[in-house]
């Protein structure tokens, strides 16, 4: 006699498998540089790079990406250029680990992973409803030169 219990188990198993696949794809998407990321490129011998960003009513987070190696030291500073704009930044490691904080120096650490790093910048508060401009400074040094 089939009471439908086997069918329930198959559906539950199928849901678990698809949920796991969706989680892995979402994790990969969030941890890897996207085509919408603004790439920060360091020329040979260059240790600092500066880029600008902007928030609008439609854009509430801006992503940047850069390549760095384990045993390098990275400093990331975000400076709002619009009065009353307060920002936050998060550095996303190649593995997905995240570290950051409110604007100013959001990251100042020796790296433990090599690969593509992402930087997510968001407005924390603003008199202008989260709109405004900011500067991002990324400095990469060998750990011995910090």
Wavefront OBJ file of the C-alpha trace (Angstrom):
o trace
v 0.000 0.000 0.000
v 1.437 3.369 -1.021
v 0.379 6.148 1.297
v 2.321 8.825 -0.594
v 5.113 8.935 2.004
v 7.779 7.893 -0.553
v 6.687 10.649 -2.888
v 6.925 13.164 -0.040
v 10.485 12.048 0.706
v 11.506 12.391 -2.943
v 10.050 15.914 -3.098
v 11.772 16.855 0.172
v 15.080 15.465 -1.085
v 14.656 17.270 -4.410
v 13.905 20.537 -2.595
v 17.032 20.110 -0.441
v 19.201 19.444 -3.503
v 17.858 22.436 -5.419
v 18.141 24.653 -2.345
v 21.789 23.633 -1.983
v 22.513 24.342 -5.632
v 20.814 27.736 -5.392
v 22.853 28.573 -2.267
v 26.119 27.655 -4.008
v 25.270 29.710 -7.093
v 24.245 32.698 -5.009
v 27.437 32.453 -2.935
v 29.543 32.297 -6.098
v 27.711 35.285 -7.565
v 28.212 37.382 -4.439
v 31.880 36.466 -3.997
v 33.171 36.892 -7.533
v 33.717 40.108 -9.401
v 30.738 41.022 -11.528
v 30.630 42.836 -14.849
v 29.006 45.776 -13.040
v 32.016 46.097 -10.699
v 34.292 49.032 -11.346
v 37.732 47.506 -11.771
v 40.616 49.095 -9.861
v 43.820 48.471 -11.821
v 47.302 49.062 -10.440
v 50.015 49.821 -12.978
v 53.412 48.114 -12.482
v 55.130 49.622 -9.441
v 52.013 51.525 -8.381
v 50.883 50.943 -4.791
v 47.938 53.371 -4.624
v 44.864 53.807 -6.781
v 42.007 56.254 -6.355
v 38.558 56.026 -7.946
v 35.332 57.957 -7.578
v 31.832 56.679 -7.045
v 28.325 58.048 -6.869
v 25.045 57.106 -5.230
v 21.754 58.125 -6.778
v 18.117 57.468 -6.001
v 18.417 54.329 -8.155
v 21.937 53.236 -7.068
v 22.292 52.414 -3.366
v 25.503 50.393 -3.482
v 28.589 50.538 -5.673
v 31.012 47.649 -6.184
v 34.688 47.855 -7.047
v 37.117 44.967 -7.560
v 40.882 44.559 -7.460
v 43.405 41.737 -7.487
v 45.714 41.152 -4.527
v 47.907 38.382 -3.145
v 48.186 36.712 0.214
v 50.922 38.312 2.344
v 50.149 41.781 0.980
v 48.810 44.576 3.165
v 45.728 46.465 1.963
v 44.332 49.759 3.186
v 40.954 50.984 1.906
v 39.754 54.507 2.682
v 36.373 55.928 1.637
v 35.968 59.709 1.713
v 32.567 61.276 0.983
v 32.827 64.417 -1.157
v 29.152 65.344 -0.787
v 28.373 67.213 2.447
v 26.353 65.197 4.988
v 27.008 61.878 3.203
v 28.175 59.075 5.501
v 29.414 55.859 3.903
v 30.299 52.308 4.846
v 32.496 49.797 3.053
v 32.964 46.046 3.096
v 35.879 44.161 1.553
v 34.817 40.743 0.259
v 37.625 38.174 0.100
v 37.893 35.659 -2.772
v 36.490 33.014 -0.385
v 33.489 35.169 0.522
v 34.721 36.242 3.950
v 33.830 39.885 4.636
v 35.426 42.657 6.684
v 34.712 46.363 6.847
v 32.975 49.141 8.683
v 31.818 52.734 8.581
v 33.472 55.246 6.247
v 36.979 56.509 6.613
v 39.454 53.644 6.796
v 37.172 50.645 6.334
v 39.942 48.061 5.934
v 43.591 47.960 7.038
v 44.916 44.422 7.185
v 47.354 41.805 5.941
v 45.724 39.496 3.400
v 45.510 35.743 3.814
v 44.117 34.923 0.349
v 45.134 35.576 -3.240
v 42.606 36.482 -5.893
v 39.875 38.921 -6.798
v 38.702 41.110 -3.932
v 35.484 43.123 -4.059
v 34.654 46.344 -2.256
v 31.008 47.202 -1.601
v 30.345 50.859 -0.717
v 26.962 51.904 0.659
v 25.540 55.131 2.074
v 24.876 54.913 5.810
v 22.990 58.163 6.031
v 22.683 61.380 4.125
v 20.675 64.563 4.279
v 20.246 64.132 0.514
v 18.415 60.759 0.796
v 21.501 58.612 0.212
v 22.700 60.413 -2.895
v 26.170 61.819 -3.313
v 29.747 61.285 -4.411
v 32.739 59.685 -2.728
v 36.394 58.820 -3.283
v 37.921 55.399 -2.715
v 41.641 55.017 -2.071
v 43.113 51.518 -2.181
v 46.735 51.015 -1.157
v 48.447 47.639 -1.567
v 51.862 47.039 -0.026
v 53.954 43.987 0.551
v 53.473 42.964 4.172
v 57.123 43.730 4.896
v 56.739 47.406 3.760
v 53.659 48.338 5.782
l 1 2 3 4 5 6 7 8 9 10 11 12 13 14 15 16 17 18 19 20 21 22 23 24 25 26 27 28 29 30 31 32 33 34 35 36 37 38 39 40 41 42 43 44 45 46 47 48 49 50 51 52 53 54 55 56 57 58 59 60 61 62 63 64 65 66 67 68 69 70 71 72 73 74 75 76 77 78 79 80 81 82 83 84 85 86 87 88 89 90 91 92 93 94 95 96 97 98 99 100 101 102 103 104 105 106 107 108 109 110 111 112 113 114 115 116 117 118 119 120 121 122 123 124 125 126 127 128 129 130 131 132 133 134 135 136 137 138 139 140 141 142 143 144 145 146
